[in-house]
Amino acid sequence: GWNNQKNVGQYVWDIINANPGKWREGVKLMHHLLTLHKDDPAKRTRVMTELGRMYHNLHQDYARAAFWWRFSQAVDGEIGAGISGRRRRRSRGFVERGGCQGLVGG
């Protein structure tokens, strides 16, 4: 079942996303998870993809979003490898179309 105290994705969904005051904490958590999972490429890619999503959707920091999405692509060969379905296609399409660069004037 659903338990946001045991599942990081559910914690981000329930606690971080819903509370603007915790958005910075969410980014810090993802950076901590990057360090924690430095030897696990699949988890690292998921975390980098989530960082891109957080910077884009929560902070509207499009340059950092593009960095993390592109970095996750370089590590795993595909943007959004840690997410599935429609969210992956949207992330990949947005970055490939230069969406973030257009938003920051690049």
Rosetta constraint file for C-alpha pairs under 8 A:
AtomPair CA 2 CA 10 HARMONIC 7.27 0.50
AtomPair CA 3 CA 7 HARMONIC 6.23 0.50
AtomPair CA 3 CA 10 HARMONIC 6.80 0.50
AtomPair CA 3 CA 11 HARMONIC 7.87 0.50
AtomPair CA 4 CA 8 HARMONIC 6.85 0.50
AtomPair CA 4 CA 9 HARMONIC 7.64 0.50
AtomPair CA 4 CA 10 HARMONIC 4.65 0.50
AtomPair CA 4 CA 11 HARMONIC 4.26 0.50
AtomPair CA 4 CA 12 HARMONIC 7.91 0.50
AtomPair CA 4 CA 14 HARMONIC 6.81 0.50
AtomPair CA 4 CA 15 HARMONIC 7.91 0.50
AtomPair CA 5 CA 10 HARMONIC 7.90 0.50
AtomPair CA 5 CA 11 HARMONIC 6.32 0.50
AtomPair CA 6 CA 11 HARMONIC 7.75 0.50
AtomPair CA 7 CA 11 HARMONIC 6.17 0.50
AtomPair CA 8 CA 12 HARMONIC 6.15 0.50
AtomPair CA 9 CA 13 HARMONIC 6.19 0.50
AtomPair CA 10 CA 14 HARMONIC 5.97 0.50
AtomPair CA 11 CA 15 HARMONIC 5.43 0.50
AtomPair CA 11 CA 16 HARMONIC 6.82 0.50
AtomPair CA 12 CA 16 HARMONIC 4.71 0.50
AtomPair CA 12 CA 17 HARMONIC 5.99 0.50
AtomPair CA 12 CA 26 HARMONIC 7.04 0.50
AtomPair CA 13 CA 17 HARMONIC 5.41 0.50
AtomPair CA 13 CA 18 HARMONIC 7.10 0.50
AtomPair CA 14 CA 18 HARMONIC 6.08 0.50
AtomPair CA 15 CA 19 HARMONIC 6.32 0.50
AtomPair CA 15 CA 22 HARMONIC 7.65 0.50
AtomPair CA 16 CA 20 HARMONIC 7.29 0.50
AtomPair CA 16 CA 22 HARMONIC 5.35 0.50
AtomPair CA 16 CA 23 HARMONIC 5.74 0.50
AtomPair CA 16 CA 25 HARMONIC 7.67 0.50
AtomPair CA 16 CA 26 HARMONIC 5.85 0.50
AtomPair CA 17 CA 22 HARMONIC 7.76 0.50
AtomPair CA 17 CA 23 HARMONIC 6.82 0.50
AtomPair CA 17 CA 58 HARMONIC 7.48 0.50
AtomPair CA 19 CA 23 HARMONIC 6.88 0.50
AtomPair CA 20 CA 58 HARMONIC 7.82 0.50
AtomPair CA 22 CA 26 HARMONIC 6.18 0.50
AtomPair CA 23 CA 27 HARMONIC 6.53 0.50
AtomPair CA 23 CA 54 HARMONIC 7.82 0.50
AtomPair CA 23 CA 58 HARMONIC 6.86 0.50
AtomPair CA 23 CA 59 HARMONIC 7.69 0.50
AtomPair CA 24 CA 28 HARMONIC 6.29 0.50
AtomPair CA 25 CA 29 HARMONIC 6.10 0.50
AtomPair CA 26 CA 30 HARMONIC 6.30 0.50
AtomPair CA 27 CA 31 HARMONIC 6.31 0.50
AtomPair CA 27 CA 51 HARMONIC 6.54 0.50
AtomPair CA 27 CA 54 HARMONIC 7.09 0.50
AtomPair CA 28 CA 32 HARMONIC 6.19 0.50
AtomPair CA 29 CA 33 HARMONIC 6.19 0.50
AtomPair CA 30 CA 34 HARMONIC 6.20 0.50
AtomPair CA 30 CA 47 HARMONIC 6.02 0.50
AtomPair CA 30 CA 48 HARMONIC 7.81 0.50
AtomPair CA 30 CA 50 HARMONIC 7.61 0.50
AtomPair CA 30 CA 51 HARMONIC 6.53 0.50
AtomPair CA 31 CA 35 HARMONIC 6.55 0.50
AtomPair CA 32 CA 36 HARMONIC 6.15 0.50
AtomPair CA 33 CA 37 HARMONIC 5.90 0.50
AtomPair CA 33 CA 44 HARMONIC 7.75 0.50
AtomPair CA 33 CA 47 HARMONIC 6.98 0.50
AtomPair CA 34 CA 38 HARMONIC 5.83 0.50
AtomPair CA 34 CA 44 HARMONIC 5.69 0.50
AtomPair CA 34 CA 47 HARMONIC 6.41 0.50
AtomPair CA 34 CA 48 HARMONIC 7.58 0.50
AtomPair CA 37 CA 41 HARMONIC 7.72 0.50
AtomPair CA 37 CA 43 HARMONIC 6.42 0.50
AtomPair CA 37 CA 44 HARMONIC 5.94 0.50
AtomPair CA 38 CA 44 HARMONIC 6.46 0.50
AtomPair CA 39 CA 44 HARMONIC 7.99 0.50
AtomPair CA 40 CA 44 HARMONIC 6.05 0.50
AtomPair CA 41 CA 45 HARMONIC 6.01 0.50
AtomPair CA 41 CA 75 HARMONIC 7.64 0.50
AtomPair CA 41 CA 76 HARMONIC 7.44 0.50
AtomPair CA 42 CA 46 HARMONIC 6.37 0.50
AtomPair CA 42 CA 76 HARMONIC 7.75 0.50
AtomPair CA 42 CA 82 HARMONIC 6.91 0.50
AtomPair CA 43 CA 47 HARMONIC 6.19 0.50
AtomPair CA 43 CA 82 HARMONIC 7.33 0.50
AtomPair CA 44 CA 48 HARMONIC 6.19 0.50
AtomPair CA 45 CA 49 HARMONIC 6.11 0.50
AtomPair CA 45 CA 72 HARMONIC 5.26 0.50
AtomPair CA 45 CA 75 HARMONIC 6.96 0.50
AtomPair CA 45 CA 76 HARMONIC 6.54 0.50
AtomPair CA 45 CA 80 HARMONIC 7.79 0.50
AtomPair CA 45 CA 81 HARMONIC 6.60 0.50
AtomPair CA 45 CA 82 HARMONIC 5.68 0.50
AtomPair CA 46 CA 50 HARMONIC 6.14 0.50
AtomPair CA 46 CA 72 HARMONIC 7.91 0.50
AtomPair CA 46 CA 80 HARMONIC 7.39 0.50
AtomPair CA 46 CA 81 HARMONIC 6.72 0.50
AtomPair CA 46 CA 82 HARMONIC 3.78 0.50
AtomPair CA 46 CA 83 HARMONIC 6.68 0.50
AtomPair CA 47 CA 51 HARMONIC 6.14 0.50
AtomPair CA 47 CA 82 HARMONIC 7.47 0.50
AtomPair CA 48 CA 52 HARMONIC 6.34 0.50
AtomPair CA 48 CA 68 HARMONIC 5.53 0.50
AtomPair CA 48 CA 69 HARMONIC 6.76 0.50
AtomPair CA 48 CA 71 HARMONIC 7.36 0.50
AtomPair CA 48 CA 72 HARMONIC 5.55 0.50
AtomPair CA 49 CA 53 HARMONIC 6.34 0.50
AtomPair CA 49 CA 68 HARMONIC 6.39 0.50
AtomPair CA 49 CA 69 HARMONIC 5.55 0.50
AtomPair CA 49 CA 72 HARMONIC 6.12 0.50
AtomPair CA 49 CA 79 HARMONIC 7.44 0.50
AtomPair CA 49 CA 80 HARMONIC 5.50 0.50
AtomPair CA 49 CA 81 HARMONIC 7.51 0.50
AtomPair CA 49 CA 82 HARMONIC 6.38 0.50
AtomPair CA 49 CA 83 HARMONIC 7.51 0.50
AtomPair CA 50 CA 54 HARMONIC 6.06 0.50
AtomPair CA 51 CA 55 HARMONIC 6.08 0.50
AtomPair CA 51 CA 65 HARMONIC 7.00 0.50
AtomPair CA 51 CA 68 HARMONIC 6.32 0.50
AtomPair CA 51 CA 69 HARMONIC 7.99 0.50
AtomPair CA 52 CA 56 HARMONIC 6.04 0.50
AtomPair CA 52 CA 64 HARMONIC 6.82 0.50
AtomPair CA 52 CA 65 HARMONIC 3.97 0.50
AtomPair CA 52 CA 66 HARMONIC 6.58 0.50
AtomPair CA 52 CA 67 HARMONIC 7.35 0.50
AtomPair CA 52 CA 68 HARMONIC 4.88 0.50
AtomPair CA 52 CA 69 HARMONIC 5.31 0.50
AtomPair CA 53 CA 57 HARMONIC 5.73 0.50
AtomPair CA 53 CA 58 HARMONIC 7.66 0.50
AtomPair CA 53 CA 65 HARMONIC 6.48 0.50
AtomPair CA 54 CA 58 HARMONIC 5.15 0.50
AtomPair CA 54 CA 59 HARMONIC 6.64 0.50
AtomPair CA 54 CA 65 HARMONIC 7.50 0.50
AtomPair CA 55 CA 59 HARMONIC 4.91 0.50
AtomPair CA 55 CA 60 HARMONIC 5.85 0.50
AtomPair CA 55 CA 61 HARMONIC 5.14 0.50
AtomPair CA 55 CA 62 HARMONIC 6.68 0.50
AtomPair CA 55 CA 64 HARMONIC 6.22 0.50
AtomPair CA 55 CA 65 HARMONIC 5.01 0.50
AtomPair CA 56 CA 60 HARMONIC 4.66 0.50
AtomPair CA 56 CA 61 HARMONIC 5.51 0.50
AtomPair CA 56 CA 62 HARMONIC 5.35 0.50
AtomPair CA 56 CA 64 HARMONIC 7.71 0.50
AtomPair CA 56 CA 65 HARMONIC 5.13 0.50
AtomPair CA 61 CA 65 HARMONIC 6.28 0.50
AtomPair CA 62 CA 66 HARMONIC 6.06 0.50
AtomPair CA 62 CA 100 HARMONIC 4.98 0.50
AtomPair CA 62 CA 101 HARMONIC 7.32 0.50
AtomPair CA 62 CA 103 HARMONIC 6.60 0.50
AtomPair CA 62 CA 104 HARMONIC 6.57 0.50
AtomPair CA 63 CA 67 HARMONIC 6.24 0.50
AtomPair CA 63 CA 100 HARMONIC 6.23 0.50
AtomPair CA 63 CA 101 HARMONIC 6.83 0.50
AtomPair CA 63 CA 104 HARMONIC 6.53 0.50
AtomPair CA 64 CA 68 HARMONIC 6.23 0.50
AtomPair CA 65 CA 69 HARMONIC 6.13 0.50
AtomPair CA 65 CA 100 HARMONIC 7.29 0.50
AtomPair CA 66 CA 70 HARMONIC 5.92 0.50
AtomPair CA 66 CA 95 HARMONIC 6.46 0.50
AtomPair CA 66 CA 100 HARMONIC 5.79 0.50
AtomPair CA 66 CA 101 HARMONIC 7.51 0.50
AtomPair CA 67 CA 71 HARMONIC 5.88 0.50
AtomPair CA 68 CA 72 HARMONIC 5.99 0.50
AtomPair CA 69 CA 73 HARMONIC 6.32 0.50
AtomPair CA 69 CA 79 HARMONIC 5.80 0.50
AtomPair CA 69 CA 80 HARMONIC 6.86 0.50
AtomPair CA 69 CA 91 HARMONIC 7.82 0.50
AtomPair CA 69 CA 95 HARMONIC 7.43 0.50
AtomPair CA 70 CA 74 HARMONIC 6.28 0.50
AtomPair CA 70 CA 79 HARMONIC 6.45 0.50
AtomPair CA 70 CA 95 HARMONIC 7.75 0.50
AtomPair CA 71 CA 75 HARMONIC 6.29 0.50
AtomPair CA 72 CA 76 HARMONIC 6.05 0.50
AtomPair CA 72 CA 77 HARMONIC 7.61 0.50
AtomPair CA 72 CA 78 HARMONIC 7.20 0.50
AtomPair CA 72 CA 79 HARMONIC 5.98 0.50
AtomPair CA 72 CA 80 HARMONIC 7.08 0.50
AtomPair CA 72 CA 81 HARMONIC 7.62 0.50
AtomPair CA 73 CA 77 HARMONIC 4.73 0.50
AtomPair CA 73 CA 78 HARMONIC 4.35 0.50
AtomPair CA 73 CA 79 HARMONIC 4.30 0.50
AtomPair CA 73 CA 80 HARMONIC 7.15 0.50
AtomPair CA 73 CA 81 HARMONIC 7.53 0.50
AtomPair CA 74 CA 78 HARMONIC 7.26 0.50
AtomPair CA 76 CA 81 HARMONIC 6.83 0.50
AtomPair CA 77 CA 81 HARMONIC 7.94 0.50
AtomPair CA 79 CA 88 HARMONIC 7.38 0.50
AtomPair CA 79 CA 91 HARMONIC 7.19 0.50
AtomPair CA 79 CA 92 HARMONIC 5.37 0.50
AtomPair CA 80 CA 84 HARMONIC 7.48 0.50
AtomPair CA 80 CA 88 HARMONIC 5.04 0.50
AtomPair CA 80 CA 89 HARMONIC 7.91 0.50
AtomPair CA 80 CA 91 HARMONIC 6.50 0.50
AtomPair CA 80 CA 92 HARMONIC 6.48 0.50
AtomPair CA 81 CA 88 HARMONIC 7.28 0.50
AtomPair CA 83 CA 87 HARMONIC 6.84 0.50
AtomPair CA 83 CA 88 HARMONIC 5.68 0.50
AtomPair CA 84 CA 88 HARMONIC 5.27 0.50
AtomPair CA 85 CA 89 HARMONIC 6.51 0.50
AtomPair CA 86 CA 90 HARMONIC 6.15 0.50
AtomPair CA 87 CA 91 HARMONIC 6.15 0.50
AtomPair CA 88 CA 92 HARMONIC 6.00 0.50
AtomPair CA 89 CA 93 HARMONIC 5.86 0.50
AtomPair CA 90 CA 94 HARMONIC 5.94 0.50
AtomPair CA 91 CA 95 HARMONIC 6.30 0.50
AtomPair CA 92 CA 96 HARMONIC 5.96 0.50
AtomPair CA 93 CA 97 HARMONIC 5.97 0.50
AtomPair CA 94 CA 98 HARMONIC 6.48 0.50
AtomPair CA 94 CA 99 HARMONIC 5.04 0.50
AtomPair CA 94 CA 100 HARMONIC 7.26 0.50
AtomPair CA 95 CA 99 HARMONIC 5.45 0.50
AtomPair CA 95 CA 100 HARMONIC 6.28 0.50
AtomPair CA 98 CA 102 HARMONIC 6.12 0.50
AtomPair CA 99 CA 103 HARMONIC 6.42 0.50
AtomPair CA 100 CA 104 HARMONIC 6.47 0.50
AtomPair CA 101 CA 105 HARMONIC 6.01 0.50
AtomPair CA 101 CA 106 HARMONIC 4.63 0.50
AtomPair CA 102 CA 106 HARMONIC 5.66 0.50
